[in-house]
Amino acid sequence: MSIKTLTIPENFMLGAALSAWQSEGWSGKKESQDSYMDIWYKNNRHVWHDGYGPAVATDFRNRYKEDISYMKTIGLTHFRTSVNWSRFLTDYENAIVDEEYASYVESMVDELIAQGVEPMICLEHYEIPAELFERYGGWESKHVVHLFEKYAEKVMDRLGDRVRHWLTFNEPIVPQTRIYLDAIRYPFEQNTQKWMQWNFHKTLATARVVKLFREKQLAERTGAKIGVILNPEVTYARSTAPHDQEAANKHDLFFNRMFLDPTIKGEYPKELYELMDKHDIAFTATDEDLDIIRSYTVDYVGLNLYFPHRVQARTAGWNEQVPFHPRYYYDPFDLPGKKMNPYRGWEIFPRIMYDMAIRMKEEYGNIEWFIAENGMGVENEQRFKNAEGIIQDDYRIAFITEHLSWLLEAVREGVNCRGYMLWAFSDNVSPMNAFKNRYGLVSIDLENNRDRTMKKSAYWFQDVIKTRKLKVEEEPYK
C-alpha cells in the first residue's frame, strides 16, 4: 500500500464545532428559559438514550476554560458554537438581556481569542425559546422573525467588536422536517403547510439578519462575514434512467435548493413554486419579504455533510389520505454493497465532499464556503481504550482522512472551500441518541464527573494542523 501526502493550504480552517444546547447544560438557567429542545426532552425523556439530555450535557458552561485549553493543545484554528437564544434573553418580546448568561458568553469568546482559537458564532442551533414555540407556533409566525432580529441585534451589540464569523442558523430545515414533515419529534404533528412556512420564515430571518449585519457595518469594522450553515443532502439517483433522475431532482429541490437558492442566489426555484401550487402547500410571503431575500444574500455558507442520499422513482402509488411529503416523488434506494457506519446506520461515501464542492463551484457562483460539520459517531467507544486510557479511534481518523482528501482534491481544482470543521470537539448530546454515539476528539466520561481525555484522533488532528500535511493510504486493486 502506497501513501500520498496532501498539502493543506496555509489559511484553510481546521477546527471543530459544538452547539450551546448540546454542551452547556442548564446551570444558571431560569425556569422561563426553556428552549424547544428542553421541552421536547422534558415531555419525551423516554426516547432519549439512557435518559441523558441537555440538562447537564458536557457542563461546558462551567468547564469552558478547561475545554478551550484542550482546543489550544490540539491546535484548532477555529471553534464554532451557538449562543442559546432561549438563555440570552429573559424577555423575548422586548429583547431584555440575561446579563449573567451574556457575561458567560462574552467570557467564553474572550477565552477562545486569548488562547488563539477563532470563535464562530451561530445565532440559532435548534434553540428557539419554548415560549415562542408554544405561543406563536414557532417559526410559523412572522412575528418570531421580528423577535429573532431583535435578539440578533443584542448579540451583535455584545460580540460585534471581536467575532468575525457570524452564522444565522445551523441546519435550518431540520427541526421542522422532523416535527411537521416526518412527525417523529414533539409535538408529533404532521403538517406540510407548517413545514413550508417554517422553511420560508427562516430564510427570511437570515436575510433580515444579513441586512442588520450590513447596517451595523461589522464587515467594515472588523472584517467580519455572515452566513448560514446548511445541510444539503447530497443526492444520487439509482440509475441514469429518466424516471430515477427526476426522482433525484425532486428530492434535491425540496431538501437542498429550498435553502441553497434563496440564501445564495436570492430567489426560489421556479419549479418549487409550481409544485407548491400543485400540492397546495405554498408559503405565505409578501413582495417586500421576497425583495429582502433577493437583496440580502449571505457572504458565505457552511455545509454539514455526513452521508449520501440515494433515491429511486416510486414503485407504488401515494396514499392520498396522507399530507403531502416530498416522498410523493421518490423512494429511498438501498445501494447493495455500500460501506456502512453500523452504529449510526449511515452510509460512508467520502466522495460526497468532492461532488458537493464541484456543485458549489458550477451552480452557486463558486461562493466562499466551508465544511461546518463532518464526523463519525460510534457507540461504546470505551472498549477501544488502550492501557493508558486513550481511546484508539482509528476508524475516526480513517473517516476524516478519506473525507478531507476528497475535499482537498476539489480545492486543488479551484473550489472556493476555506475550511473543514469536525463534528465534534468533544462528545456531546445528540437529539434522542444523547451520548450513545460519540463524535468527539475529546471523550466525556459520564461515570467519572464528565472527565475529559483526548482520543487518538485528537493527537492525529494535532499533527495534521501543525504540519499542514494529510497522509492518505492509497488502496491497491486486489
Wavefront OBJ file of the C-alpha trace (Angstrom):
o trace
v 0.000 0.000 0.000
v 1.434 3.385 -1.011
v 0.966 6.660 0.855
v 0.459 10.050 -0.753
v 0.849 13.301 1.163
v -1.527 16.184 0.523
v -0.609 19.746 1.456
v -3.332 21.742 3.211
v -3.456 25.449 2.235
v -1.996 27.746 4.901
v -5.190 29.668 5.685
v -7.510 26.673 5.407
v -9.533 26.469 8.648
v -9.044 23.271 10.623
v -11.410 23.395 13.554
v -14.250 21.724 15.368
v -17.766 22.511 16.468
v -20.360 22.138 19.190
v -23.604 23.916 19.988
v -24.852 25.569 23.153
v -27.740 23.210 23.909
v -25.619 20.108 23.264
v -22.811 21.107 25.608
v -23.597 23.847 28.131
v -26.129 22.222 30.461
v -28.822 24.020 32.425
v -26.514 25.541 35.038
v -27.876 29.022 35.788
v -30.916 28.578 33.536
v -34.104 30.225 34.743
v -37.420 28.345 34.700
v -38.756 30.580 31.935
v -35.745 29.970 29.662
v -36.530 26.569 28.171
v -35.732 26.080 24.509
v -37.699 23.833 22.164
v -35.088 21.112 22.774
v -35.579 21.440 26.538
v -39.353 20.949 26.423
v -39.024 18.054 23.981
v -36.617 16.403 26.415
v -38.910 17.118 29.376
v -42.014 15.809 27.591
v -40.473 12.730 25.959
v -37.489 11.819 28.073
v -38.150 8.127 27.411
v -36.937 8.456 23.801
v -33.587 9.977 24.854
v -30.918 7.275 25.191
v -30.410 6.255 28.838
v -32.308 9.398 29.878
v -29.411 11.741 29.078
v -30.276 15.096 27.532
v -29.477 18.803 27.639
v -29.830 19.112 31.445
v -26.150 18.583 32.198
v -24.780 17.812 28.709
v -20.977 18.195 28.959
v -21.215 21.003 31.531
v -19.360 23.256 29.091
v -20.878 26.290 30.809
v -18.769 25.604 33.899
v -15.810 23.939 32.201
v -15.252 26.043 29.092
v -11.766 27.142 30.156
v -10.724 23.506 30.554
v -12.198 22.654 27.154
v -10.599 25.626 25.434
v -7.246 24.551 26.860
v -7.735 21.252 25.008
v -8.602 23.188 21.835
v -5.341 25.101 22.190
v -3.401 21.886 22.781
v -4.894 20.290 19.681
v -4.213 23.488 17.748
v -7.738 24.124 16.462
v -7.720 27.252 14.344
v -11.472 27.816 14.804
v -14.254 26.734 17.155
v -17.906 27.065 16.221
v -20.666 27.102 18.770
v -24.008 28.817 19.227
v -25.492 31.389 21.532
v -28.606 29.928 23.130
v -31.428 32.331 22.207
v -33.641 30.980 24.983
v -30.899 31.726 27.535
v -29.541 35.022 26.166
v -32.777 36.878 26.899
v -35.177 36.978 29.817
v -37.900 38.784 27.835
v -38.140 37.694 24.206
v -40.669 40.352 23.160
v -38.572 43.257 24.389
v -35.147 41.631 23.982
v -34.085 42.084 27.598
v -30.655 40.514 28.007
v -29.891 37.974 30.739
v -26.730 39.650 31.978
v -25.470 36.531 33.734
v -25.643 34.367 30.591
v -24.371 37.191 28.349
v -21.398 37.633 30.663
v -20.610 33.915 30.356
v -20.820 34.093 26.530
v -18.520 37.118 26.419
v -16.011 35.441 28.763
v -16.091 32.248 26.702
v -15.437 34.156 23.461
v -12.660 36.166 25.133
v -11.034 32.969 26.368
v -11.106 31.479 22.847
v -9.416 34.568 21.437
v -6.871 34.659 24.272
v -5.914 31.053 23.514
v -5.584 31.682 19.780
v -8.798 29.949 18.690
v -11.038 31.988 16.364
v -14.683 31.938 17.530
v -17.510 31.295 15.064
v -20.915 32.199 16.456
v -24.199 30.697 15.299
v -27.347 32.503 16.430
v -29.738 29.531 16.370
v -28.899 25.851 16.611
v -32.407 24.413 17.327
v -32.628 26.784 20.349
v -35.829 28.673 19.646
v -37.364 29.653 23.013
v -40.108 27.254 24.101
v -42.286 30.254 24.958
v -42.273 31.346 21.307
v -42.859 27.784 20.105
v -45.916 27.424 22.324
v -47.340 30.946 21.969
v -46.789 31.535 18.250
v -46.187 28.068 16.776
v -42.510 28.921 16.480
v -41.327 29.948 13.015
v -44.851 29.595 11.684
v -45.325 33.197 12.816
v -43.698 36.148 11.073
v -43.637 37.882 14.453
v -40.946 35.395 15.509
v -38.810 36.600 12.583
v -39.060 40.090 14.050
v -38.144 38.815 17.538
v -35.143 36.925 16.108
v -33.880 40.172 14.576
v -34.145 41.914 17.946
v -32.247 39.062 19.615
v -29.576 39.043 16.890
v -29.023 42.770 17.343
v -28.419 42.293 21.063
v -25.850 39.555 20.419
v -24.094 41.639 17.774
v -24.003 44.600 20.175
v -22.194 42.412 22.730
v -19.838 40.494 20.437
v -19.615 42.539 17.255
v -16.269 44.066 18.213
v -14.498 40.681 18.421
v -16.390 37.983 16.463
v -15.615 37.799 12.746
v -17.659 34.734 11.804
v -21.438 35.014 12.120
v -23.909 32.295 11.179
v -27.677 32.782 11.404
v -28.825 29.149 11.657
v -27.434 25.662 11.842
v -29.392 23.245 9.614
v -32.485 25.477 9.369
v -34.512 22.769 7.603
v -34.034 20.045 10.206
v -36.316 20.846 13.188
v -39.490 21.380 11.155
v -38.706 18.384 8.948
v -38.556 16.144 11.991
v -41.530 17.844 13.694
v -44.001 18.594 10.892
v -42.953 16.551 7.864
v -41.861 13.247 9.411
v -43.730 13.771 12.719
v -41.075 11.976 14.764
v -40.432 14.744 17.299
v -42.561 16.540 19.858
v -45.368 17.515 19.437
v -45.694 14.924 16.620
v -47.900 16.918 14.259
v -47.781 16.077 10.556
v -48.469 19.345 8.756
v -46.731 20.115 5.461
v -48.081 23.664 5.344
v -46.354 24.492 8.623
v -43.175 22.843 7.323
v -43.137 25.177 4.339
v -43.885 28.281 6.398
v -41.071 27.474 8.840
v -38.741 26.994 5.866
v -39.681 30.349 4.415
v -39.563 32.343 7.619
v -36.097 31.004 8.465
v -34.848 32.096 5.049
v -36.488 35.479 5.575
v -34.892 35.677 9.035
v -31.457 35.014 7.556
v -31.943 37.802 5.006
v -33.182 40.245 7.641
v -30.214 39.497 9.918
v -27.827 39.891 6.963
v -29.457 43.313 6.444
v -28.909 44.112 10.132
v -25.275 42.981 9.843
v -24.748 45.322 6.880
v -26.397 48.245 8.680
v -24.095 47.731 11.658
v -21.112 47.741 9.282
v -19.488 44.799 11.053
v -17.598 43.876 7.886
v -16.115 47.363 7.675
v -15.333 47.483 11.402
v -13.775 44.056 11.950
v -13.620 42.247 8.605
v -16.494 40.028 9.735
v -18.601 37.837 7.447
v -22.107 36.491 7.836
v -23.576 33.277 6.506
v -25.767 30.305 7.274
v -24.996 26.637 7.892
v -26.972 24.325 5.603
v -27.063 20.544 5.445
v -27.544 19.669 1.775
v -28.481 16.038 1.294
v -26.084 15.089 -1.497
v -28.486 13.200 -3.737
v -27.734 10.323 -6.079
v -30.260 8.655 -8.377
v -30.366 4.864 -8.502
v -29.814 4.890 -12.259
v -29.366 7.102 -15.299
v -32.945 6.348 -16.367
v -35.122 9.496 -16.678
v -37.597 8.393 -14.004
v -34.846 7.900 -11.384
v -33.130 11.133 -12.405
v -36.412 13.004 -11.967
v -36.888 11.447 -8.518
v -33.426 12.732 -7.525
v -34.219 16.194 -8.902
v -37.382 16.404 -6.805
v -35.521 15.303 -3.663
v -32.841 17.899 -4.363
v -35.443 20.613 -4.953
v -37.263 20.135 -1.653
v -34.328 19.392 0.650
v -31.392 21.266 -0.891
v -32.432 24.037 -3.252
v -35.143 25.062 -0.746
v -32.397 26.900 1.185
v -29.350 26.994 -1.113
v -31.082 29.001 -3.839
v -32.686 31.831 -1.835
v -29.787 32.320 0.594
v -27.080 32.330 -2.130
v -28.917 33.381 -5.307
v -31.653 35.426 -3.658
v -34.590 33.608 -5.219
v -36.523 30.360 -5.040
v -36.512 27.900 -7.962
v -39.434 28.332 -10.362
v -40.103 24.571 -10.151
v -40.641 24.852 -6.402
v -43.391 27.445 -6.854
v -45.081 25.159 -9.403
v -45.034 22.181 -7.033
v -46.193 24.244 -4.065
v -49.214 25.347 -6.119
v -49.864 21.831 -7.378
v -49.910 20.373 -3.860
v -51.474 23.409 -2.157
v -48.575 23.862 0.260
v -47.345 27.333 -0.734
v -45.848 29.503 1.990
v -47.216 32.972 2.616
v -44.850 35.750 1.536
v -45.158 39.411 0.634
v -43.368 41.174 -2.207
v -41.384 43.065 0.446
v -40.239 39.747 2.005
v -39.061 38.449 -1.369
v -37.274 41.734 -2.089
v -35.345 41.433 1.176
v -34.367 37.834 0.361
v -33.272 38.984 -3.097
v -31.260 41.919 -1.747
v -29.537 40.377 1.268
v -27.816 37.133 0.354
v -25.095 35.643 2.538
v -21.330 36.277 2.345
v -20.509 32.589 2.697
v -22.075 29.292 3.734
v -21.154 26.407 5.991
v -22.166 22.939 4.813
v -22.782 19.938 7.051
v -22.037 16.747 5.111
v -22.220 13.279 6.629
v -23.603 10.735 4.167
v -25.204 10.447 0.698
v -28.916 10.204 -0.023
v -29.844 7.703 -2.691
v -33.277 7.695 -4.256
v -35.270 5.997 -6.985
v -38.632 6.625 -8.640
v -41.606 5.485 -6.589
v -42.733 1.942 -7.196
v -46.183 2.268 -5.580
v -48.985 4.808 -5.513
v -49.315 7.586 -2.917
v -51.873 7.343 -0.132
v -53.947 10.470 -0.745
v -55.099 10.497 2.888
v -51.558 11.386 3.970
v -50.459 15.050 3.894
v -48.081 15.828 1.047
v -44.485 14.764 1.628
v -41.675 15.091 -0.930
v -41.595 11.288 -0.887
v -44.590 11.616 -3.185
v -41.901 11.694 -5.878
v -39.291 9.192 -4.708
v -38.433 6.112 -2.673
v -35.157 5.751 -0.749
v -32.722 3.490 -2.604
v -30.602 0.998 -0.661
v -27.355 0.539 -2.599
v -26.179 -3.091 -2.396
v -22.633 -3.423 -1.061
v -22.437 0.072 0.348
v -19.950 0.807 3.136
v -21.732 1.497 6.404
v -21.170 3.049 9.784
v -23.132 0.311 11.583
v -23.509 2.330 14.794
v -25.284 5.267 13.189
v -26.853 3.436 10.243
v -25.337 5.910 7.796
v -23.568 5.076 4.543
v -19.914 6.116 4.335
v -19.238 7.683 0.927
v -16.438 10.279 1.181
v -16.908 11.394 -2.430
v -19.888 13.497 -1.291
v -17.324 16.151 -0.342
v -15.985 16.420 -3.878
v -19.357 16.208 -5.622
v -20.920 18.898 -3.439
v -17.824 21.075 -3.803
v -17.964 20.950 -7.591
v -21.654 21.807 -7.435
v -20.905 24.878 -5.310
v -18.422 25.964 -7.968
v -20.575 25.303 -11.009
v -24.107 26.110 -9.767
v -23.582 28.634 -6.970
v -21.011 31.015 -8.412
v -18.097 29.472 -6.541
v -19.197 31.366 -3.421
v -16.914 31.061 -0.389
v -17.923 28.148 1.849
v -16.547 25.679 4.359
v -17.387 22.306 5.805
v -19.188 23.191 9.032
v -19.742 19.606 10.190
v -18.452 16.181 9.202
v -17.727 13.340 11.551
v -18.344 9.790 12.667
v -20.474 8.676 15.604
v -19.528 5.378 17.241
v -21.236 3.547 20.090
v -19.495 2.226 23.193
v -16.088 3.702 22.418
v -14.793 2.836 25.878
v -13.980 -0.664 24.607
v -11.278 0.838 22.404
v -9.239 2.257 25.326
v -5.583 1.238 25.482
v -3.545 0.638 28.647
v -3.030 4.399 29.051
v -6.776 5.022 28.910
v -6.708 6.658 25.460
v -9.472 5.661 23.039
v -7.889 4.263 19.899
v -10.381 5.626 17.378
v -8.545 4.688 14.193
v -11.939 4.406 12.433
v -12.474 8.161 13.012
v -9.009 9.001 11.700
v -9.727 6.966 8.558
v -13.128 8.646 8.165
v -11.706 12.157 8.426
v -8.757 11.331 6.178
v -10.957 9.991 3.398
v -13.407 12.898 3.519
v -10.760 15.594 3.861
v -8.722 14.171 0.983
v -11.736 14.369 -1.368
v -12.314 17.949 -0.201
v -8.692 18.916 -0.819
v -8.888 17.423 -4.299
v -11.794 19.786 -5.037
v -9.834 22.730 -3.597
v -6.972 21.800 -5.919
v -9.460 22.113 -8.798
v -10.374 25.665 -7.835
v -13.327 25.177 -5.500
v -13.677 28.080 -3.048
v -13.808 25.969 0.121
v -11.971 27.644 3.009
v -12.019 25.075 5.774
v -13.011 21.861 7.490
v -14.740 21.828 10.875
v -15.075 18.479 12.576
v -18.193 17.434 14.423
v -17.318 17.477 17.169
v -14.761 18.969 19.502
v -15.954 16.690 22.303
v -18.555 14.009 22.826
v -21.897 15.704 23.352
v -25.676 15.285 23.453
v -27.419 14.490 20.167
v -31.215 14.544 19.730
v -32.522 11.281 21.218
v -29.176 9.477 20.729
v -27.829 11.612 23.568
v -24.366 10.207 24.409
v -24.991 6.854 22.671
v -22.890 7.656 19.603
v -19.687 9.512 20.387
v -18.318 12.065 17.918
v -15.611 13.959 19.770
v -11.881 14.407 19.554
v -12.144 14.596 23.338
v -14.046 11.931 25.276
v -16.504 12.725 28.062
v -16.517 10.138 30.865
v -20.084 10.114 32.181
v -19.142 7.752 35.018
v -16.363 9.970 36.343
v -17.518 13.551 36.680
v -17.545 14.001 32.904
v -13.750 13.955 32.882
v -12.117 14.889 29.598
v -9.483 12.808 27.767
v -8.047 13.363 24.318
v -8.615 10.455 21.953
v -6.047 9.137 19.488
v -7.814 11.179 16.786
v -7.119 14.387 18.741
v -3.368 13.708 18.693
v -3.602 12.825 14.996
v -5.564 16.022 14.190
v -2.989 17.981 16.211
v -0.257 16.702 13.898
v -2.292 17.431 10.754
v -2.883 21.027 11.886
v 0.746 21.532 12.869
v 2.294 20.086 9.714
v -0.462 21.048 7.264
v 0.060 17.627 5.730
v -2.513 14.863 5.265
v -1.193 11.386 4.660
v -3.558 9.216 2.636
v -3.160 5.495 2.094
v -3.880 4.519 -1.492
v -5.504 1.125 -1.648
v -4.208 -1.048 -4.467
v -6.509 -3.046 -6.675
v -6.622 -6.605 -5.329
l 1 2 3 4 5 6 7 8 9 10 11 12 13 14 15 16 17 18 19 20 21 22 23 24 25 26 27 28 29 30 31 32 33 34 35 36 37 38 39 40 41 42 43 44 45 46 47 48 49 50 51 52 53 54 55 56 57 58 59 60 61 62 63 64 65 66 67 68 69 70 71 72 73 74 75 76 77 78 79 80 81 82 83 84 85 86 87 88 89 90 91 92 93 94 95 96 97 98 99 100 101 102 103 104 105 106 107 108 109 110 111 112 113 114 115 116 117 118 119 120 121 122 123 124 125 126 127 128 129 130 131 132 133 134 135 136 137 138 139 140 141 142 143 144 145 146 147 148 149 150 151 152 153 154 155 156 157 158 159 160 161 162 163 164 165 166 167 168 169 170 171 172 173 174 175 176 177 178 179 180 181 182 183 184 185 186 187 188 189 190 191 192 193 194 195 196 197 198 199 200 201 202 203 204 205 206 207 208 209 210 211 212 213 214 215 216 217 218 219 220 221 222 223 224 225 226 227 228 229 230 231 232 233 234 235 236 237 238 239 240 241 242 243 244 245 246 247 248 249 250 251 252 253 254 255 256 257 258 259 260 261 262 263 264 265 266 267 268 269 270 271 272 273 274 275 276 277 278 279 280 281 282 283 284 285 286 287 288 289 290 291 292 293 294 295 296 297 298 299 300 301 302 303 304 305 306 307 308 309 310 311 312 313 314 315 316 317 318 319 320 321 322 323 324 325 326 327 328 329 330 331 332 333 334 335 336 337 338 339 340 341 342 343 344 345 346 347 348 349 350 351 352 353 354 355 356 357 358 359 360 361 362 363 364 365 366 367 368 369 370 371 372 373 374 375 376 377 378 379 380 381 382 383 384 385 386 387 388 389 390 391 392 393 394 395 396 397 398 399 400 401 402 403 404 405 406 407 408 409 410 411 412 413 414 415 416 417 418 419 420 421 422 423 424 425 426 427 428 429 430 431 432 433 434 435 436 437 438 439 440 441 442 443 444 445 446 447 448 449 450 451 452 453 454 455 456 457 458 459 460 461 462 463 464 465 466 467 468 469 470 471 472 473 474 475 476 477 478
